[in-house]
Amino acid sequence: VAERLPKVRRWHARFRIRLNRGTVTSALWGRWLPQDRLFTDQVPFNLREGADVTYSDTGAVRCWIRGCKQDDRKRFGTLQLTSRGKNGDTSKLFAEQPRPEICFRGQGKRLTAWEKNNWDPNCIVVFQPKAWYDRANCVRFAESSMAEYTAEARAAGRRSCGFFDNLDGQTTTEFISTLSTAASCDTH
């Protein structure tokens, strides 16, 4: 931790400077209000196959996901979560935080209409051949999902700020410009 501390301090110092540049929305919060600060991160996951059941019974002391050793190296999907710097109405779903997004491996062509119609509408489901957020998937995310998440700020005439973990697709000029035009969102 000690060796990363100068880098963390530098990041926060740059962020404080950026908060006071441009159009300052609030004397307290600076350029971007907490609800207009969006943090996005991904985590890969695998699905288990090869056993008769992949779950434990209800009421079990320990939940155990059964599977084969060969499943450990397969990525079947990526869960991407975006959160705001401030919760909204806690009586609403996710306290008005953005919907989770799941990227499954494949193209989604062999799915039945019944399965697609039964996906939870509170979750965004996308497909990519390797379940990665590659350049094309990141641009799609900027055009659709981030535009949805920043709609309220844009309606009020405010810009948003996105914090990303520097995936290759999140550092391209196309992603940054799409994010700026489609979602009125800056990156930091």
N, C-alpha and C positions, 0 to 999 in steps of 0.2 A: 504494500500500500504506500509506503513512504516514497518509493521511487516514482509513483504516479502522481503524487501530490502536486508538484509544480505544474504538471499538465492540466490537472483539474482546476487549479487556481487560475491558470491562464485562460481556460475555457470560460470560467465564470466572470473574469474581468472583461473579456471580449463581449460576453453577453450583456453585462451591465452597460457597456458603451453603446452597444446596438439598441438597447432599450430606449435610449434617449436620442437616437438619431431619427430623422424622418419626422413623420407626423406623430406627435405624442398624443395618445388617446386619453391618458389618465395621468394626473400628477403623481398618484401613488404607484400605479403599475407601469407607466411608461407607454411604449409603442404598442404592445400587445397585451390585452386584458387576459387574465388567467383562463377564461373559458375559450379564448382564441388561440391558446398555445396547445398544440396537439403533438403527442409523443407516440411514436410508432415503433414497434419491435416485433420480431418473428421468433418462433421456436419450432424446430422440426419435430415430427412424431412418426412413429411407425404403427402399423396395425398388425396384430398377431394372426397367424394362420397355422394350420397343421394340427391343431388339437380339436377335440369335439366341442369344447366350450372355452370361451375366453373370459369368463367372469367367475366370481365367487357368489355363493348364495346370499340372499338378504339376511342381514343380522350377523354375518360372519365377523369374527374379531379382527381379522386381517383380510384386506382385499388383495387378491393375487391375480394378475393378468397372466394367463398361461399362454405359452407359445413355443415356437421352435427356436433353436439357437441361430438358425440362418436368418430369422426375421430381424435380428439385432442390427444388421447393417443396411437394411432397406428403409428408405425414406418414402413414406406413403402420403405424407401431407405436411403442410406448414400452417400453423396457426399464427395469424397476424392480429395483434391487438393495437388499437389506437385509443389513447385516453386523453381527456382534457385536463388542464391544470386546475379545474374546479368542477365539482359535481353540480348538477342541476336539481330539479325537483326529485327528491328521493322516493316519492310515491309512484314515479314513472319507471318503466323498464330500464335497467342499467343506470338509473339516476341520470338519464339523458346523456350518458356516455355513448360514443360511437359503437355501432354494431361490430361484433367480432367477424373476422373474415377467415375462411378456411380454404386453402389451396390444395386440392387433391392431385395426386399423380395421375396422368393420363389425359384423355381428351373429353371424357364425359359422353362419348357417343353410344356406349352400350347400355346406358341407363334407361329404364322404362319411364314412361310419362308419370306413372303412379309414384315412383320414387322421387322424381323431381318435384312433383306437386306436394309431396309430404315433407320437404325440407322446411326447417323452421324459418319463417319469414324474418325473424330477428337476427339472422345470421347470413352473411354473404358467402356464397359458395362459388369458387372458380376452379378451373382446371389448367394445368400446365404439364407438359410431358414429364418433367422431373420433379414436380411439386416445388419449384423454386420461384422466388420473386426475381425473375430475370428482367432485362430492360423493358421488354414489351409489357410484362405484367405490372411493373412499377408505373409505367406511363398510363396503363388502364386504371390503376389505383388512383393516380393523380386526377385523371379525367372524371371518373365516376364517384368513387368513395370519398375522396378528399373534397370534391365539389359538394357532395351531400353534407359532409361534416361542417363545412364552413358557410353553408347557406345563410344561417342566421346572422353571422358577422357581416357577410357581403350585403345583406338586405339593410343592415344598419350603417353601411358605408365604412366598415372597418376591415383591415387586412388581418390575416392570421399568420401564425408562424408554426412551421412543422419541424420537429426534431426527429431526425432519422439516424440509423446506425451505420450509414455509409456503405450499404450494399452497392455493388457496381451499378445496378439500375437506378439507384437513388442519387448518384453523383453525376449523371449525364446531363448535358445541356438540354436535351429534349425533356427529361423529367422535370428539371427545375423550371423551364419555361412553360411547360404544360401546367405545372402546379401554380405558377404565377397567374397565367391567363384563365384557366378553368376554375381555380379555387381561390384566387386572390390571396395566395399563401406564399410567404417567404420561407426560406430554410435557414437553419442555424446549425 
